[in-house]
Amino acid sequence: MEKYVRVQKIGEGSFGKAILVKSIEDGRQYVIKEINISSMSSKEREESRREVAVLANMKHPNIVQYRDSFEENGSLYIVMDYCEGGDLFKRINAQKGVLFQEDQILDWFVQICLALKHVHDRKILHRDIKSQNIFLTKDGTIQLGDFGIARVLNSTVELVRTCIGTPYYLSPEICENKPYNNKSDIWALGCVLYEMCTLKHAFEAGNMKNLVLKIISGSFPPVSLHYSYDLRSLLSQLFKRNPRDRPSVNSILEKGFIAKRIEKFLSPQLIAEEFCLKTFSRFGAQPIPAKRPGSGQSLASVVSAPKITKPAAKYGVPLTYKKYGDKKLHEKKPLQKHKQAHQSPVKKVNPGEERRKLFEEPARKRRLELNEKEKKQKDQISLMKAEQMKRQEKERLEKINRAREQGWRNVLSAGGSGEMKEPVSLEEDPEPQMGMTALADTLTSAW
């Protein structure tokens, strides 16, 4: 710590402390995460060092940059860039009930997805996505932070002791004691998107038991119709109870209204590197060349590869003829008489047929557009019906919850009422492997 001057403590949670410091060498401000590892075994400490090494390899404009790490006096210190704009949680609270514009929400959401893609593509789970771990730089760029730290602390007594906070971002499968996976990160991503749209948590309750029940049921108040159908539909997909039904982060970024925004935040070269599109042939995978700045190539050609329908292209055979010297293979050559008998007749092109196809094409496109419009209208009607059914289902579930709550009160009358006795701490992290029953029992004893 002799390289840094402490400025102030800016946070404290399950990971330990977050300290704002100033570097003596370059005069810049950084954030140091101070993690107590004194209770770890030598094996666990080595695992922690490996996890920190993973952080060091994360280099992306939408991820808080790792700078250094060291150990002193039984603590692990991780040095990260400082984001002057604060975290997204504080930015949401600063709205005082005034909803964000959809463009602002989508710009932030795309950047969060780009950061999560970088993490997931490397087979790493974030495990702690929440608005307090999403930061804004001085120029308003979104950066995802604190990934991997929950993994570093996973086996420590410190984490087990301090992670009894309200699990606003906990997925149904974790509540049911199932393994954490990349789709659990997607559920938490949906929770953050919902917060940006409503300025509230998707799942809230008067006590912990009812909150867990709400998460498992997947019941949440609908988002304002002020936002587009695309945005509301995406949110419902992120909150699918079955993890397999939730889209991957790559699938999210392929959606048209999301993909068109990527160029605002990544350079053409970085887009090519991150999405790493390849064409597959019998000669192996060939990378698609990156889009050149100023060229007419659109992002769609980089983000989603066109579907190959021609057999030749499918198997890697070029659609243009190779040149041999100055002559092309398709140039006419005199045919030998003995081969003419086996030559297939050449099909003549009918000019009238070509003209007919030329005029029919716009009409076909118009029909497709009308069909698409009708489909969208039907989808909107279906969504409205679904929302109505959700409201009815919500009322039914609330009745069930009240009945269950009454039952819990009777069962736990000797150990406590289960009601909240103090404001819920947002700084504490949920226990990832705690089932619903175990979580309820732990919370009852904690409160």
C-alpha positions as CSV (number, residue, x, y, z in Angstrom):
1,M,0.0,0.0,0.0
2,E,3.0,2.3,0.1
3,K,2.4,3.2,-3.6
4,Y,-1.0,4.7,-2.8
5,V,-2.4,7.3,-0.5
6,R,-5.8,6.5,1.0
7,V,-8.4,9.1,0.1
8,Q,-11.6,7.6,1.6
9,K,-13.6,4.4,2.0
10,I,-16.3,4.4,-0.7
11,G,-18.0,1.0,0.0
12,E,-18.2,-2.1,2.0
13,G,-19.9,-5.4,1.3
14,S,-19.3,-9.2,1.3
15,F,-16.1,-8.7,-0.6
16,G,-14.6,-6.5,2.1
17,K,-13.9,-2.8,1.7
18,A,-13.6,-0.5,-1.4
19,I,-11.1,2.3,-0.8
20,L,-10.5,5.3,-3.1
21,V,-6.8,5.9,-3.3
22,K,-4.4,8.2,-5.2
23,S,-1.3,6.7,-6.8
24,I,2.0,8.3,-5.8
25,E,3.6,7.3,-9.2
26,D,1.1,8.8,-11.7
27,G,-1.2,10.9,-9.5
28,R,-4.3,9.1,-10.7
29,Q,-7.2,7.9,-8.6
30,Y,-7.9,4.2,-8.3
31,V,-10.2,1.9,-6.3
32,I,-8.7,-0.8,-4.2
33,K,-10.7,-3.8,-3.1
34,E,-9.4,-5.0,0.3
35,I,-10.3,-8.7,0.9
36,N,-9.6,-10.5,4.1
37,I,-8.0,-13.9,3.2
38,S,-6.4,-14.6,6.6
39,S,-8.9,-17.5,7.3
40,M,-8.1,-19.2,3.9
41,S,-6.1,-22.3,3.6
42,S,-3.0,-22.3,1.4
43,K,-4.9,-24.1,-1.3
44,E,-7.7,-21.5,-1.2
45,R,-5.2,-18.6,-1.3
46,E,-3.7,-20.1,-4.4
47,E,-7.1,-20.4,-6.0
48,S,-7.7,-16.7,-5.2
49,R,-4.5,-15.8,-6.9
50,R,-5.6,-17.7,-10.0
51,E,-8.9,-15.9,-10.0
52,V,-7.2,-12.5,-9.8
53,A,-5.1,-13.6,-12.8
54,V,-8.3,-14.1,-14.7
55,L,-9.3,-10.5,-13.8
56,A,-6.0,-9.2,-15.2
57,N,-6.8,-10.7,-18.6
58,M,-10.2,-8.9,-18.9
59,K,-9.6,-5.9,-21.2
60,H,-12.7,-4.4,-22.7
61,P,-14.0,-0.8,-22.9
62,N,-17.1,-1.8,-20.9
63,I,-15.3,-3.6,-18.1
64,V,-13.6,-1.9,-15.2
65,Q,-9.9,-2.2,-15.9
66,Y,-7.8,-4.3,-13.5
67,R,-4.5,-2.6,-12.7
68,D,-2.6,-4.5,-10.0
69,S,-2.9,-6.9,-7.0
70,F,-0.9,-7.7,-4.0
71,E,-1.1,-9.2,-0.5
72,E,-0.3,-7.6,2.8
73,N,-1.1,-8.4,6.5
74,G,-3.5,-11.2,5.7
75,S,-5.5,-9.2,3.1
76,L,-5.7,-9.4,-0.7
77,Y,-5.7,-6.0,-2.5
78,I,-7.1,-5.6,-6.0
79,V,-6.4,-2.3,-7.8
80,M,-9.0,-1.2,-10.3
81,D,-9.8,1.9,-12.3
82,Y,-12.0,4.5,-10.6
83,C,-15.3,5.4,-12.3
84,E,-16.0,9.0,-11.5
85,G,-19.7,8.8,-12.5
86,G,-20.6,6.5,-9.6
87,D,-22.7,3.4,-9.9
88,L,-26.0,2.8,-11.8
89,F,-27.9,2.2,-8.6
90,K,-27.2,5.8,-7.4
91,R,-28.0,7.1,-10.9
92,I,-31.4,5.4,-10.8
93,N,-32.2,6.8,-7.4
94,A,-31.2,10.3,-8.6
95,Q,-34.2,10.2,-11.0
96,K,-36.6,10.8,-8.2
97,G,-39.4,8.8,-10.0
98,V,-38.8,10.3,-13.5
99,L,-38.5,7.5,-16.0
100,F,-35.5,7.2,-18.3
101,Q,-35.9,7.6,-22.0
102,E,-35.8,4.3,-23.9
103,D,-32.8,5.4,-26.0
104,Q,-30.8,5.9,-22.7
105,I,-31.9,2.6,-21.3
106,L,-30.9,0.7,-24.5
107,D,-27.6,2.4,-24.8
108,W,-26.7,1.4,-21.2
109,F,-28.1,-2.1,-21.7
110,V,-26.1,-2.7,-24.9
111,Q,-22.9,-1.8,-23.1
112,I,-23.7,-4.1,-20.2
113,C,-24.4,-6.9,-22.6
114,L,-21.1,-6.3,-24.5
115,A,-19.2,-6.6,-21.2
116,L,-21.1,-9.7,-20.2
117,K,-20.5,-11.3,-23.6
118,H,-16.7,-10.7,-23.1
119,V,-16.9,-12.5,-19.8
120,H,-19.2,-15.4,-20.9
121,D,-17.2,-16.0,-24.1
122,R,-14.3,-16.9,-21.9
123,K,-16.4,-19.4,-19.9
124,I,-16.4,-17.1,-16.9
125,L,-19.5,-16.3,-14.8
126,H,-20.0,-12.9,-13.3
127,R,-22.1,-14.2,-10.3
128,D,-22.8,-10.7,-8.9
129,I,-24.6,-8.6,-11.6
130,K,-26.5,-5.8,-9.9
131,S,-26.9,-2.1,-10.4
132,Q,-24.4,-1.4,-7.6
133,N,-21.7,-3.3,-9.7
134,I,-22.4,-1.3,-12.9
135,F,-20.4,2.0,-13.1
136,L,-20.4,5.1,-15.1
137,T,-17.1,6.8,-16.2
138,K,-16.6,10.5,-16.5
139,D,-17.8,10.6,-20.1
140,G,-20.9,8.4,-19.3
141,T,-19.5,5.0,-20.6
142,I,-20.9,2.0,-18.7
143,Q,-18.4,-0.4,-17.1
144,L,-19.2,-3.7,-15.5
145,G,-17.2,-4.3,-12.3
146,D,-16.6,-6.7,-9.4
147,F,-16.9,-9.9,-11.5
148,G,-15.0,-12.8,-10.2
149,I,-14.7,-11.4,-6.7
150,A,-17.7,-13.5,-5.5
151,R,-15.9,-16.5,-6.9
152,V,-12.7,-15.6,-5.0
153,L,-14.6,-15.4,-1.8
154,N,-16.9,-18.4,-2.4
155,S,-15.2,-20.7,0.1
156,T,-14.5,-18.2,2.8
157,V,-16.3,-17.9,6.1
158,E,-16.5,-14.1,5.5
159,L,-18.8,-14.6,2.5
160,V,-21.1,-17.2,4.3
161,R,-21.4,-14.9,7.3
162,T,-22.2,-11.6,5.4
163,C,-24.3,-12.7,2.4
164,I,-27.7,-12.8,4.1
165,G,-28.8,-9.7,2.2
166,T,-32.0,-9.4,0.3
167,P,-31.5,-11.5,-2.9
168,Y,-33.2,-9.1,-5.4
169,Y,-31.1,-10.5,-8.2
170,L,-31.3,-14.2,-7.2
171,S,-32.6,-16.5,-9.9
172,P,-35.3,-19.1,-9.4
173,E,-32.9,-22.0,-10.0
174,I,-30.6,-20.7,-7.2
175,C,-33.6,-20.4,-4.8
176,E,-34.3,-24.0,-5.6
177,N,-30.7,-25.1,-4.8
178,K,-29.7,-25.8,-8.4
179,P,-26.3,-25.0,-9.8
180,Y,-25.4,-21.5,-10.9
181,N,-24.9,-21.1,-14.7
182,N,-24.6,-18.4,-17.3
183,K,-28.4,-18.1,-17.5
184,S,-28.4,-17.1,-13.8
185,D,-26.3,-14.1,-14.9
186,I,-29.0,-13.4,-17.6
187,W,-31.7,-13.4,-15.0
188,A,-29.8,-10.8,-13.0
189,L,-29.3,-8.8,-16.2
190,G,-33.1,-8.8,-16.6
191,C,-33.4,-7.5,-13.0
192,V,-31.1,-4.6,-13.9
193,L,-33.0,-3.8,-17.1
194,Y,-36.3,-3.8,-15.1
195,E,-34.7,-1.4,-12.6
196,M,-33.7,1.0,-15.5
197,C,-37.3,0.8,-16.9
198,T,-39.2,1.2,-13.6
199,L,-36.7,2.7,-11.1
200,K,-37.7,-0.2,-8.8
201,H,-36.7,-3.8,-8.2
202,A,-38.7,-6.4,-10.1
203,F,-39.2,-8.6,-7.0
204,E,-40.0,-7.0,-3.7
205,A,-41.8,-8.2,-0.6
206,G,-42.3,-7.3,3.0
207,N,-40.1,-10.1,4.2
208,M,-37.5,-12.6,2.9
209,K,-39.8,-15.6,2.6
210,N,-42.3,-13.8,0.4
211,L,-39.5,-12.4,-1.7
212,V,-38.1,-15.8,-2.5
213,L,-41.6,-17.0,-3.3
214,K,-42.1,-14.2,-5.8
215,I,-38.8,-14.9,-7.4
216,I,-39.7,-18.6,-7.8
217,S,-43.1,-17.7,-9.3
218,G,-41.5,-15.2,-11.7
219,S,-44.3,-12.8,-11.0
220,F,-43.4,-9.1,-11.4
221,P,-45.4,-5.9,-12.1
222,P,-45.6,-5.1,-15.9
223,V,-43.4,-2.4,-17.4
224,S,-45.0,0.8,-18.6
225,L,-46.6,0.7,-22.1
226,H,-44.6,3.9,-22.7
227,Y,-41.7,1.6,-23.7
228,S,-41.6,-0.3,-27.0
229,Y,-42.9,-3.8,-27.6
230,D,-39.4,-5.0,-28.4
231,L,-38.1,-3.8,-25.0
232,R,-41.0,-5.3,-23.0
233,S,-40.8,-8.6,-25.0
234,L,-37.0,-8.8,-24.3
235,L,-37.7,-8.3,-20.6
236,S,-40.2,-11.1,-20.4
237,Q,-37.6,-13.4,-22.1
238,L,-34.9,-12.6,-19.6
239,F,-37.4,-13.5,-16.8
240,K,-38.2,-17.0,-18.0
241,R,-38.4,-19.3,-15.0
242,N,-36.6,-22.1,-16.9
243,P,-33.0,-21.1,-17.5
244,R,-33.0,-23.0,-20.9
245,D,-35.8,-20.6,-22.1
246,R,-33.7,-17.5,-21.4
247,P,-31.6,-16.2,-24.3
248,S,-27.8,-16.2,-24.1
249,V,-26.1,-12.8,-24.2
250,N,-25.0,-13.5,-27.8
251,S,-28.7,-14.1,-28.8
252,I,-29.6,-10.8,-27.1
253,L,-27.0,-8.9,-29.1
254,E,-28.2,-10.4,-32.3
255,K,-31.7,-8.8,-31.9
256,G,-32.1,-6.1,-34.5
257,F,-33.0,-3.2,-32.2
258,I,-30.0,-4.1,-30.0
259,A,-27.4,-4.9,-32.7
260,K,-27.8,-1.6,-34.5
261,R,-26.5,0.2,-31.4
262,I,-23.2,-1.8,-31.0
263,E,-21.3,0.5,-33.5
264,K,-21.8,3.4,-31.1
265,F,-19.7,1.7,-28.5
266,L,-17.1,-0.6,-30.2
267,S,-14.7,0.2,-33.0
268,P,-15.0,-1.8,-36.2
269,Q,-11.8,-3.7,-35.3
270,L,-13.0,-4.5,-31.8
271,I,-16.4,-5.6,-33.2
272,A,-14.6,-8.1,-35.5
273,E,-12.5,-9.3,-32.6
274,E,-15.3,-9.7,-30.1
275,F,-17.8,-11.3,-32.4
276,C,-15.2,-13.4,-34.2
277,L,-17.4,-14.5,-37.0
278,K,-16.2,-17.4,-39.1
279,T,-17.2,-19.2,-42.2
280,F,-16.8,-23.0,-42.1
281,S,-15.7,-25.1,-45.0
282,R,-14.0,-28.4,-45.6
283,F,-10.7,-26.5,-45.5
284,G,-11.4,-25.2,-41.9
285,A,-12.7,-22.1,-40.3
286,Q,-11.9,-18.8,-42.2
287,P,-12.3,-15.5,-40.3
288,I,-14.5,-12.9,-42.0
289,P,-12.5,-9.7,-42.6
290,A,-13.3,-6.8,-40.2
291,K,-15.3,-3.9,-41.4
292,R,-13.2,-1.0,-42.6
293,P,-13.9,2.5,-41.2
294,G,-15.8,4.5,-43.8
295,S,-16.8,1.5,-45.9
296,G,-20.4,0.9,-46.7
297,Q,-20.5,-2.4,-44.8
298,S,-23.2,-2.4,-42.1
299,L,-23.0,-3.8,-38.7
300,A,-25.6,-6.5,-39.6
301,S,-23.0,-8.1,-41.9
302,V,-20.6,-8.3,-38.9
303,V,-23.0,-9.2,-36.1
304,S,-25.1,-11.9,-37.9
305,A,-23.7,-13.9,-40.8
306,P,-26.1,-14.3,-43.7
307,K,-27.7,-17.7,-44.2
308,I,-26.0,-19.7,-46.9
309,T,-28.4,-21.5,-49.1
310,K,-26.4,-22.4,-52.2
311,P,-24.8,-25.8,-51.9
312,A,-21.5,-24.6,-53.4
313,A,-21.1,-21.9,-50.8
314,K,-22.2,-24.2,-48.0
315,Y,-19.2,-26.5,-48.7
316,G,-16.7,-23.8,-49.2
317,V,-16.6,-23.9,-53.0
318,P,-16.1,-20.3,-54.4
319,L,-19.0,-18.9,-56.4
320,T,-16.7,-17.2,-58.8
321,Y,-14.4,-19.0,-61.2
322,K,-10.7,-19.2,-60.6
323,K,-8.4,-17.7,-63.2
324,Y,-5.6,-19.6,-64.8
325,G,-3.2,-17.2,-66.4
326,D,-5.2,-14.6,-68.4
327,K,-8.1,-16.9,-69.2
328,K,-11.2,-17.8,-67.2
329,L,-12.7,-21.2,-66.9
330,H,-16.0,-20.0,-68.0
331,E,-14.8,-18.6,-71.4
332,K,-16.1,-20.5,-74.4
333,K,-13.8,-23.2,-75.8
334,P,-14.3,-25.2,-79.0
335,L,-15.9,-28.5,-78.2
336,Q,-14.6,-31.7,-79.6
337,K,-17.0,-33.6,-81.7
338,H,-16.9,-36.8,-79.7
339,K,-17.8,-34.9,-76.5
340,Q,-20.7,-33.0,-78.1
341,A,-23.0,-36.0,-77.9
342,H,-22.6,-36.1,-74.1
343,Q,-23.0,-32.3,-73.7
344,S,-26.1,-31.2,-71.8
345,P,-28.3,-28.7,-73.7
346,V,-27.8,-25.1,-72.6
347,K,-30.9,-23.6,-71.1
348,K,-31.8,-20.3,-72.8
349,V,-32.8,-17.3,-70.7
350,N,-36.3,-16.0,-71.5
351,P,-36.2,-12.1,-71.4
352,G,-39.9,-12.0,-70.7
353,E,-39.5,-14.3,-67.7
354,E,-36.7,-12.1,-66.4
355,R,-38.9,-9.0,-66.7
356,R,-41.8,-10.7,-65.0
357,K,-39.5,-11.7,-62.0
358,L,-38.3,-8.1,-61.9
359,F,-41.8,-6.7,-61.4
360,E,-43.0,-9.5,-59.1
361,E,-40.1,-9.0,-56.6
362,P,-41.4,-5.6,-55.2
363,A,-44.9,-7.0,-54.8
364,R,-43.5,-10.0,-53.0
365,K,-41.6,-7.8,-50.6
366,R,-44.8,-5.7,-49.9
367,R,-46.7,-8.9,-49.1
368,L,-43.9,-10.0,-46.7
369,E,-44.0,-6.5,-45.0
370,L,-47.8,-6.7,-44.6
371,N,-47.5,-10.2,-43.1
372,E,-44.8,-9.0,-40.7
373,K,-47.0,-6.1,-39.7
374,E,-50.0,-8.3,-39.1
375,K,-47.8,-10.7,-37.1
376,K,-46.6,-7.9,-34.9
377,Q,-50.1,-6.7,-34.2
378,K,-51.2,-10.2,-33.3
379,D,-48.1,-10.4,-31.0
380,Q,-49.1,-7.1,-29.3
381,I,-52.6,-8.4,-28.7
382,S,-51.3,-11.6,-27.3
383,L,-48.9,-9.7,-25.1
384,M,-51.8,-7.6,-23.7
385,K,-53.8,-10.8,-23.0
386,A,-50.7,-12.3,-21.4
387,E,-50.3,-9.2,-19.2
388,Q,-53.9,-9.4,-18.2
389,M,-53.5,-13.1,-17.3
390,K,-50.3,-12.2,-15.4
391,R,-52.2,-9.7,-13.3
392,Q,-54.9,-12.3,-12.5
393,E,-52.2,-14.8,-11.7
394,K,-50.4,-12.3,-9.5
395,E,-53.6,-11.8,-7.5
396,R,-54.0,-15.5,-7.1
397,L,-50.3,-15.9,-6.1
398,E,-50.7,-13.1,-3.6
399,K,-53.6,-14.9,-2.0
400,I,-51.4,-18.1,-1.9
401,N,-48.5,-16.1,-0.4
402,R,-50.7,-14.7,2.3
403,A,-51.9,-18.2,3.2
404,R,-48.3,-19.6,3.2
405,E,-47.1,-16.6,5.2
406,Q,-49.8,-17.4,7.8
407,G,-48.7,-21.0,7.8
408,W,-45.0,-20.0,8.3
409,R,-46.0,-17.7,11.2
410,N,-47.7,-20.7,12.9
411,V,-44.7,-23.0,12.2
412,L,-42.1,-20.5,13.3
413,S,-44.0,-18.9,16.2
414,A,-41.4,-20.3,18.6
415,G,-38.4,-18.9,16.6
416,G,-39.7,-15.5,15.3
417,S,-42.3,-13.9,13.0
418,G,-40.0,-13.6,9.9
419,E,-41.1,-9.9,9.5
420,M,-38.4,-7.4,8.6
421,K,-37.2,-5.5,11.6
422,E,-34.7,-3.2,9.8
423,P,-34.2,-1.8,6.3
424,V,-32.8,-4.3,3.9
425,S,-29.1,-3.8,3.1
426,L,-28.4,-3.6,-0.5
427,E,-24.7,-3.9,0.0
428,E,-24.7,-7.5,1.0
429,D,-24.6,-10.3,-1.5
430,P,-26.8,-13.4,-1.7
431,E,-25.5,-16.9,-1.0
432,P,-25.5,-18.5,-4.5
433,Q,-26.0,-22.1,-3.4
434,M,-28.7,-21.6,-0.7
435,G,-32.1,-23.3,-1.5
436,M,-35.4,-21.8,-0.7
437,T,-36.0,-23.7,2.5
438,A,-32.5,-23.2,3.8
439,L,-32.6,-19.6,2.8
440,A,-35.8,-19.0,4.7
441,D,-34.5,-20.8,7.8
442,T,-31.2,-18.8,7.7
443,L,-33.1,-15.5,7.3
444,T,-35.4,-16.4,10.1
445,S,-32.5,-17.0,12.5
446,A,-30.7,-13.9,11.2
447,W,-33.6,-11.6,11.7
